[in-house]
């Protein structure tokens, strides 16, 4: 392996309005290597690569390719320089076929009839070479995520990419699909490609990368060869000195054997019986969902995004009404109860889409912290809001939950994603609850914030809180849950106890195979 | 020519004639929408193009120059829409409504300034029917389809051309991608801005011809508010036709049929209020949208501006 870098980025700086996303960052890519770009959320990994791909303009810094200084001001420039990028959120047009998506924007042989047979033949050759089989004539919206990922990679290869950037490519993939992806990457590197692999998952970089660079808060931390490095160094690089790694949930839970099963009580908190939700069309959105969740228990709901997770959460909260079945809270039928009463009777909710469902970006932090409880004492009396109490409580919550803000009257939209999530968690935990429904509670959070959320959930579990943890992050579920149920196309295909947790088994269930009884 | 012209033939011929402003204005709307530019100023653009096109024809004594000037006016309004929404990233509906009002205002102001108030309206000659050799001699069909004015032929050709262009060329594929998902198009090196300017201008020009058609075929002069809601109907028709050129062409036959019917009802004294008939196209559009909602063919980013560096949390 040649050690002269083919690509060098030096002194890159990028600001968005007043916030500095990248500060004097450097990056080097060697020929035929898989280079992991590791860091928590907001570390600047994607921003750095978006600059390389021409999507963002850098404020300052230099990029050189094959020892020649280059200027990339649009994705078109990047493609000309044989740089390809696979984005975390697939940039695909769902109403077009796979073939149309791949050839879009390239020179087409029969450009006045759209007979794409010449292109199809070329793509098939690529598919064989890199082991990326996809049916070209299917509408792309009908394909599962793992296959759509292959299409994204084919798009880049078809444009002659020699440097391939993959941004969080394993999001939404089952463990089996991740393995397949890693195999394909190896084939590409063997055939002279160089790959940048962006991820926040340490295990992934360790299993597939040759070299790893760590970013934190928009700065370089360290670059190490895979075999020179130990896990500890990377963890420290990602989280910095602020976090107590030894006592963290993420890095120490389970190592001592203590997982908290002793806190599970006999009383059932939430009971769903044969819950149905019919959609307007033909496919049912939820089908025969039945489970019991006990006090002090954490039940995980695993599954690839879009398999009914949101509907499940909304049925329990009463945002959506089921078309059949029963929902009981502490042995009381709550189907007739409107959402605000359910919240008052002890359900706490962390919604999936924090900006859409859980947060008012134009209201103050204090408003956001009491949202939903603002009609009740102590915040309100006789229809008037008692702002002194609100601000005092808000100030306390800001302190307890370590929310980075200038104060209770700061505008919500000024907060970063991680701090918005802290507001939602503070709100969910700020009054006594016996059931927590948390949907992707750590999506987009940095590691210390994630750990904070985990420790809060585990603490409340000790006090008897029942938690329904709906998450697309399998590692998170494996870390926290007492049981994991898998949701596939609106149905629970199986439930596993902690003693039987096995990544690949869950992965199989996520693609629709029923659990072996 | 046998000399036997049944009322049915006349009626069919009239529908084709009436179809033209609907076809052109809707194809213009559709073209812009396919890249994400949602024009809602049709009514205003048609009025101002009719007004200026008429004035230019009147003074230049040439209908051709009149049509060209209407295209330029329409294209200019399209350019303004594109500039305010792609460069300044202003709300498309707000700009569209502003352009509508500007169009309406200019359309009445300019004739007053240039011609003033006269007892007898100034007139231009109307477009003549051009029989197509041989084809126009076919019984029934020949008179209906092949003895029309040039813009009737033009409207059909434009529709077929747009279908071929959008679905059978690589440029059309790129163009459609910018309206479906501009991020995806941009990431593949397709310029969203160029596409939006291009379709907004060409679309505006088509709407301009739709406007000038009215004085050139119906009245020979410009009267205030003569577009009479056809611009708004064109938006409805675009949805009715599912943003597809051929479906829009077919849909405009239906819209034109109702317009012709409403004239007939007015003179026949049948007791059906003609306002009821004028409402039918809107009703039909709503029904079509209700029933085709699942297989919606509306461009994914219709009416939404694209900003490359905008970060989503």
Contacts between the chains, C-beta under 8 A, distances in Angstrom:
chain1	res1	chain2	res2	distance
A	16	B	309	7.6
A	16	B	311	6.3
A	53	B	187	7.6
A	55	B	186	7.6
A	55	B	187	7.0
A	55	B	308	6.1
A	55	B	309	7.6
A	56	B	308	7.8
A	56	B	309	5.8
A	57	B	309	7.4
A	74	B	186	7.9
A	74	B	189	6.9
A	75	B	186	6.2
A	75	B	187	5.0
A	75	B	188	6.7
A	75	B	189	5.2
A	76	B	189	3.3
A	76	B	191	7.9
A	79	B	188	7.4
A	79	B	189	5.2
A	85	B	187	7.1
A	87	B	187	6.9
A	91	B	181	6.8
A	91	B	183	5.4
A	91	B	184	3.8
A	91	B	187	4.8
A	91	B	188	7.8
A	92	B	181	7.4
A	92	B	184	6.0
A	93	B	177	5.4
A	93	B	180	4.5
A	93	B	181	5.0
A	93	B	184	5.6
A	93	B	300	7.7
A	94	B	180	7.9
A	94	B	181	7.9
A	94	B	300	7.8
A	95	B	180	6.2
A	95	B	300	7.5
A	96	B	173	7.7
A	96	B	177	7.2
A	96	B	180	7.4
A	100	B	173	6.1
A	101	B	184	8.0
A	103	B	170	7.6
A	103	B	173	7.8
A	104	B	173	6.1
A	104	B	174	6.4
A	104	B	177	5.5
A	104	B	184	7.6
A	104	B	185	7.3
A	104	B	188	5.6
A	104	B	190	7.4
A	105	B	174	5.5
A	105	B	177	7.5
A	105	B	185	7.0
A	105	B	188	3.8
A	105	B	189	5.4
A	105	B	190	4.6
A	106	B	188	7.9
A	107	B	170	7.6
A	108	B	170	4.0
A	111	B	169	6.0
A	111	B	170	4.2
A	111	B	171	7.3
A	112	B	168	6.9
A	112	B	169	5.6
A	113	B	168	5.7
A	114	B	167	7.1
A	114	B	168	4.9
A	114	B	169	6.6
A	114	B	170	6.8
A	114	B	172	8.0
A	114	B	173	7.0
A	155	B	188	7.4
A	159	B	188	7.9
A	281	B	294	6.3
A	354	B	313	7.9
A	355	B	313	5.8
A	417	B	313	4.9
A	420	B	313	7.7
A	444	B	313	7.2
